Amino acid sequence: MNLHFNQSLAKNYHSEPQKVRVLSEAWVKENSYCTNCSAQSLAEFANNKPVADFYCGNCNEQYELKSKKAKLSNVVNDGAYKTMIERINSKDNPSFFFLTYSKEYTVNNFLIIPKHFFTPDIIVKRKPLSVNAKRAGWVGCNIDLRQVPESGKVFLVKDQQAIPRESVTQQFQKTLFLRKQSMASRGWTLDVWQCIDRLDVSFSLNQVYAFADELQLKHPENNHVKDKIRQQLQVLRDKGIIEFVSRGHYRKLY
């Protein structure tokens, strides 16, 4: 995998955002692959596609690309809030590629967050643009990556090192069970999963119970949070994300 942008493609552009868009999209098209089925390579949508940039001609998986110089931040700027929420709630919402690059236009990190890790909770509504703005009243959004479990961040390139394709597709496919869940059920699974992320590799049921008040705030309609925690631990155990060690004790498998 060539980690360098082909800078000659942007020689006729003067705007830095335009250069980055051309260079990063060309790099993805040339070097990336479908993390769902491992097909090479990805095709580009027309420029007026509301959310997605690429798709796989083999399995129809869709991808949106976000590029940024230097480090990937926890909160990423995105487009229109209404459009994003509509796509997340639809069946053909895209998975997201996040690419960071150096000042020399070399790829530092390239990761994907599969679409099944996206829920409305991680989309943060921004304030409407002021009445003096060119697009007065327009409402954008941010993507809060802190709400995504670590297993939902699948690196294809990490610290300028390409990750073996087999490892990438295995990590991606291991979480596909989330797509079969309703949005409400998936929200509970992801919330409990995030709590587990904050614990050591080996952990106890009581340690997860310690997050009960936090989970209650996220799910005020549920009055049986500890029951729900046990249910979600069983889901994660059955899907090979964690394993049962002994009564009240578990171990992460990721």
C-alpha positions in Angstrom: 0.0 0.0 0.0 1.5 3.3 -1.1 1.0 5.8 1.7 1.9 8.9 -0.3 -0.6 11.2 -2.0 -0.1 11.7 -5.7 0.4 15.5 -5.5 0.5 15.9 -9.3 -3.3 15.4 -9.3 -3.8 18.7 -7.5 -1.4 20.9 -9.5 -4.3 22.8 -11.0 -6.0 23.6 -7.7 -5.2 26.5 -5.5 -7.6 26.0 -2.6 -6.1 23.7 0.1 -9.5 22.1 0.9 -10.0 21.3 -2.8 -6.4 19.9 -3.0 -7.0 17.6 0.0 -10.4 16.4 -1.4 -8.8 15.5 -4.8 -5.7 13.9 -3.3 -7.4 12.0 -0.5 -10.2 10.6 -2.7 -7.7 9.6 -5.3 -5.6 7.8 -2.7 -8.6 5.9 -1.3 -9.7 4.8 -4.8 -6.2 3.6 -5.6 -5.2 2.0 -2.3 -8.3 1.0 -0.3 -10.6 -2.0 -0.5 -14.0 -3.1 0.8 -13.7 -4.0 4.4 -16.9 -5.9 4.3 -16.1 -8.3 1.4 -12.4 -7.5 0.8 -13.1 -6.6 -2.9 -10.6 -4.3 -4.6 -11.2 -1.5 -5.4 -14.0 1.0 -4.5 -16.0 3.0 -7.0 -16.8 6.7 -6.6 -20.3 8.1 -6.4 -21.2 11.3 -8.2 -20.1 14.5 -6.4 -23.7 15.4 -5.4 -24.3 12.3 -3.3 -25.7 13.6 0.0 -23.5 11.5 2.3 -21.5 8.7 0.7 -18.4 9.0 -1.4 -17.6 5.4 -2.4 -19.3 2.1 -2.8 -18.3 -1.5 -3.4 -19.4 -2.9 -6.7 -19.4 -6.4 -5.3 -21.5 -6.1 -2.1 -22.8 -2.5 -2.4 -21.3 -1.4 0.9 -21.2 2.5 1.0 -18.4 4.7 2.4 -18.1 8.3 3.4 -14.6 9.8 3.6 -13.4 12.4 6.2 -9.8 13.7 5.9 -7.8 15.8 8.2 -4.2 17.0 8.6 -2.3 15.8 11.7 -4.2 13.9 14.5 -7.7 12.5 14.4 -9.8 14.4 17.0 -12.6 12.9 19.1 -15.1 15.2 17.4 -15.3 15.4 13.6 -17.1 18.1 11.7 -19.7 16.8 9.3 -22.4 18.1 7.0 -26.1 18.9 7.4 -27.6 17.5 10.6 -31.0 16.5 9.1 -29.4 14.7 6.2 -27.1 12.8 8.5 -29.8 11.7 10.9 -32.0 10.5 8.0 -29.2 8.4 6.6 -28.3 6.9 9.9 -31.9 5.8 10.3 -32.1 4.4 6.8 -31.0 0.9 5.6 -28.3 2.2 3.2 -26.4 4.5 5.5 -22.6 4.6 4.8 -19.7 3.4 6.9 -17.1 6.1 7.5 -13.5 6.3 6.5 -11.3 8.7 8.6 -8.0 9.6 7.1 -5.2 11.7 8.7 -2.2 12.9 6.8 1.1 14.7 7.4 2.2 18.1 6.0 4.2 16.0 3.5 0.8 14.5 2.3 1.6 11.1 3.7 -1.1 9.0 5.2 -0.6 8.6 9.0 -3.8 6.8 9.9 -6.7 5.4 7.9 -9.5 3.7 9.7 -13.1 2.8 9.2 -16.0 3.0 11.6 -18.7 0.6 10.3 -22.1 2.0 9.9 -23.6 -0.3 12.6 -21.7 1.7 15.2 -23.6 4.9 14.2 -26.6 5.8 16.2 -28.3 9.3 16.5 -26.6 9.6 19.9 -23.1 10.1 18.4 -24.4 12.9 16.0 -24.2 16.2 17.8 -26.4 19.0 16.4 -24.6 22.3 15.9 -26.1 25.8 16.4 -27.8 27.2 13.3 -25.7 29.7 11.2 -26.4 33.3 12.1 -28.7 35.5 10.1 -25.7 37.2 8.6 -24.2 34.0 7.3 -24.4 33.1 3.6 -26.5 30.1 4.5 -28.4 31.6 7.4 -30.2 29.1 9.5 -28.3 26.1 8.2 -27.8 23.4 10.8 -24.7 21.2 10.7 -23.5 18.4 12.9 -20.4 16.8 14.5 -19.6 13.1 14.9 -18.6 12.3 18.5 -16.1 9.4 18.1 -15.9 9.1 21.9 -19.3 7.3 21.8 -17.9 4.5 19.6 -16.4 1.4 21.3 -12.8 0.7 20.5 -13.7 -2.4 18.5 -15.7 -0.2 16.2 -12.5 1.7 15.1 -11.0 -0.6 12.5 -7.6 0.6 11.3 -6.4 -0.1 7.7 -3.3 2.0 8.4 -2.0 2.9 11.9 0.9 5.1 12.6 2.0 4.8 8.9 1.9 1.0 9.0 -0.6 -0.9 6.8 -2.6 -3.5 8.7 -2.9 -6.9 7.0 -6.2 -7.1 5.0 -7.2 -10.3 6.6 -7.0 -8.8 10.1 -9.0 -5.7 9.0 -11.9 -7.8 7.4 -12.0 -10.1 10.4 -12.4 -7.2 12.8 -15.0 -5.6 10.6 -17.0 -8.8 10.1 -17.0 -9.7 13.8 -19.3 -6.9 14.6 -21.8 -7.4 11.8 -24.3 -8.9 14.3 -25.1 -5.3 15.3 -26.8 -4.7 11.9 -29.5 -7.3 12.8 -30.5 -5.4 15.9 -33.1 -2.7 16.1 -31.7 0.8 16.7 -32.9 0.6 20.4 -31.3 -2.7 21.0 -28.1 -1.7 19.3 -28.0 1.4 21.5 -28.0 -0.7 24.6 -25.4 -3.1 23.3 -23.1 -0.2 22.3 -23.6 1.6 25.6 -22.7 -1.4 27.7 -19.8 -2.2 25.4 -18.4 1.3 25.9 -18.5 0.8 29.7 -16.5 -2.4 29.3 -13.9 -0.5 27.2 -13.2 1.5 30.3 -12.4 -1.6 32.4 -9.4 -3.9 32.5 -9.2 -7.0 30.2 -10.6 -9.1 33.1 -13.5 -7.5 34.8 -16.5 -8.4 37.1 -20.2 -8.0 36.8 -20.1 -5.6 39.8 -17.7 -3.4 37.9 -20.2 -3.1 35.1 -23.0 -2.5 37.6 -21.0 0.6 38.7 -22.1 2.2 35.4 -25.8 1.7 36.2 -26.5 5.3 37.1 -24.8 6.5 33.9 -26.8 4.1 31.8 -30.0 5.1 33.6 -29.4 8.7 32.4 -29.0 7.5 28.8 -32.1 5.2 29.1 -34.5 6.9 31.5 -37.4 4.8 30.2 -35.9 1.6 31.6 -36.3 0.8 35.3 -34.4 -2.4 35.2 -30.9 -1.3 34.2 -29.0 -4.1 36.0 -31.2 -6.7 34.2 -30.4 -5.0 31.0 -26.7 -5.0 31.7 -26.7 -8.8 32.3 -28.7 -9.2 29.1 -26.1 -7.2 27.1 -23.2 -9.1 28.6 -24.8 -12.3 27.4 -25.2 -10.8 23.9 -21.5 -9.8 23.8 -20.5 -13.2 25.2 -22.5 -15.0 22.6 -20.9 -12.9 19.8 -17.4 -13.6 20.9 -16.7 -10.1 22.1 -16.2 -11.2 25.8 -16.0 -14.6 27.5 -17.4 -15.9 30.7 -14.7 -16.9 33.1 -16.5 -17.8 36.3 -19.6 -16.6 38.2 -19.7 -12.8 37.9 -16.3 -12.6 36.1 -15.6 -12.0 32.4 -12.6 -11.4 30.0 -12.4 -9.2 26.9 -11.6 -11.0 23.6 -10.5 -7.9 21.7 
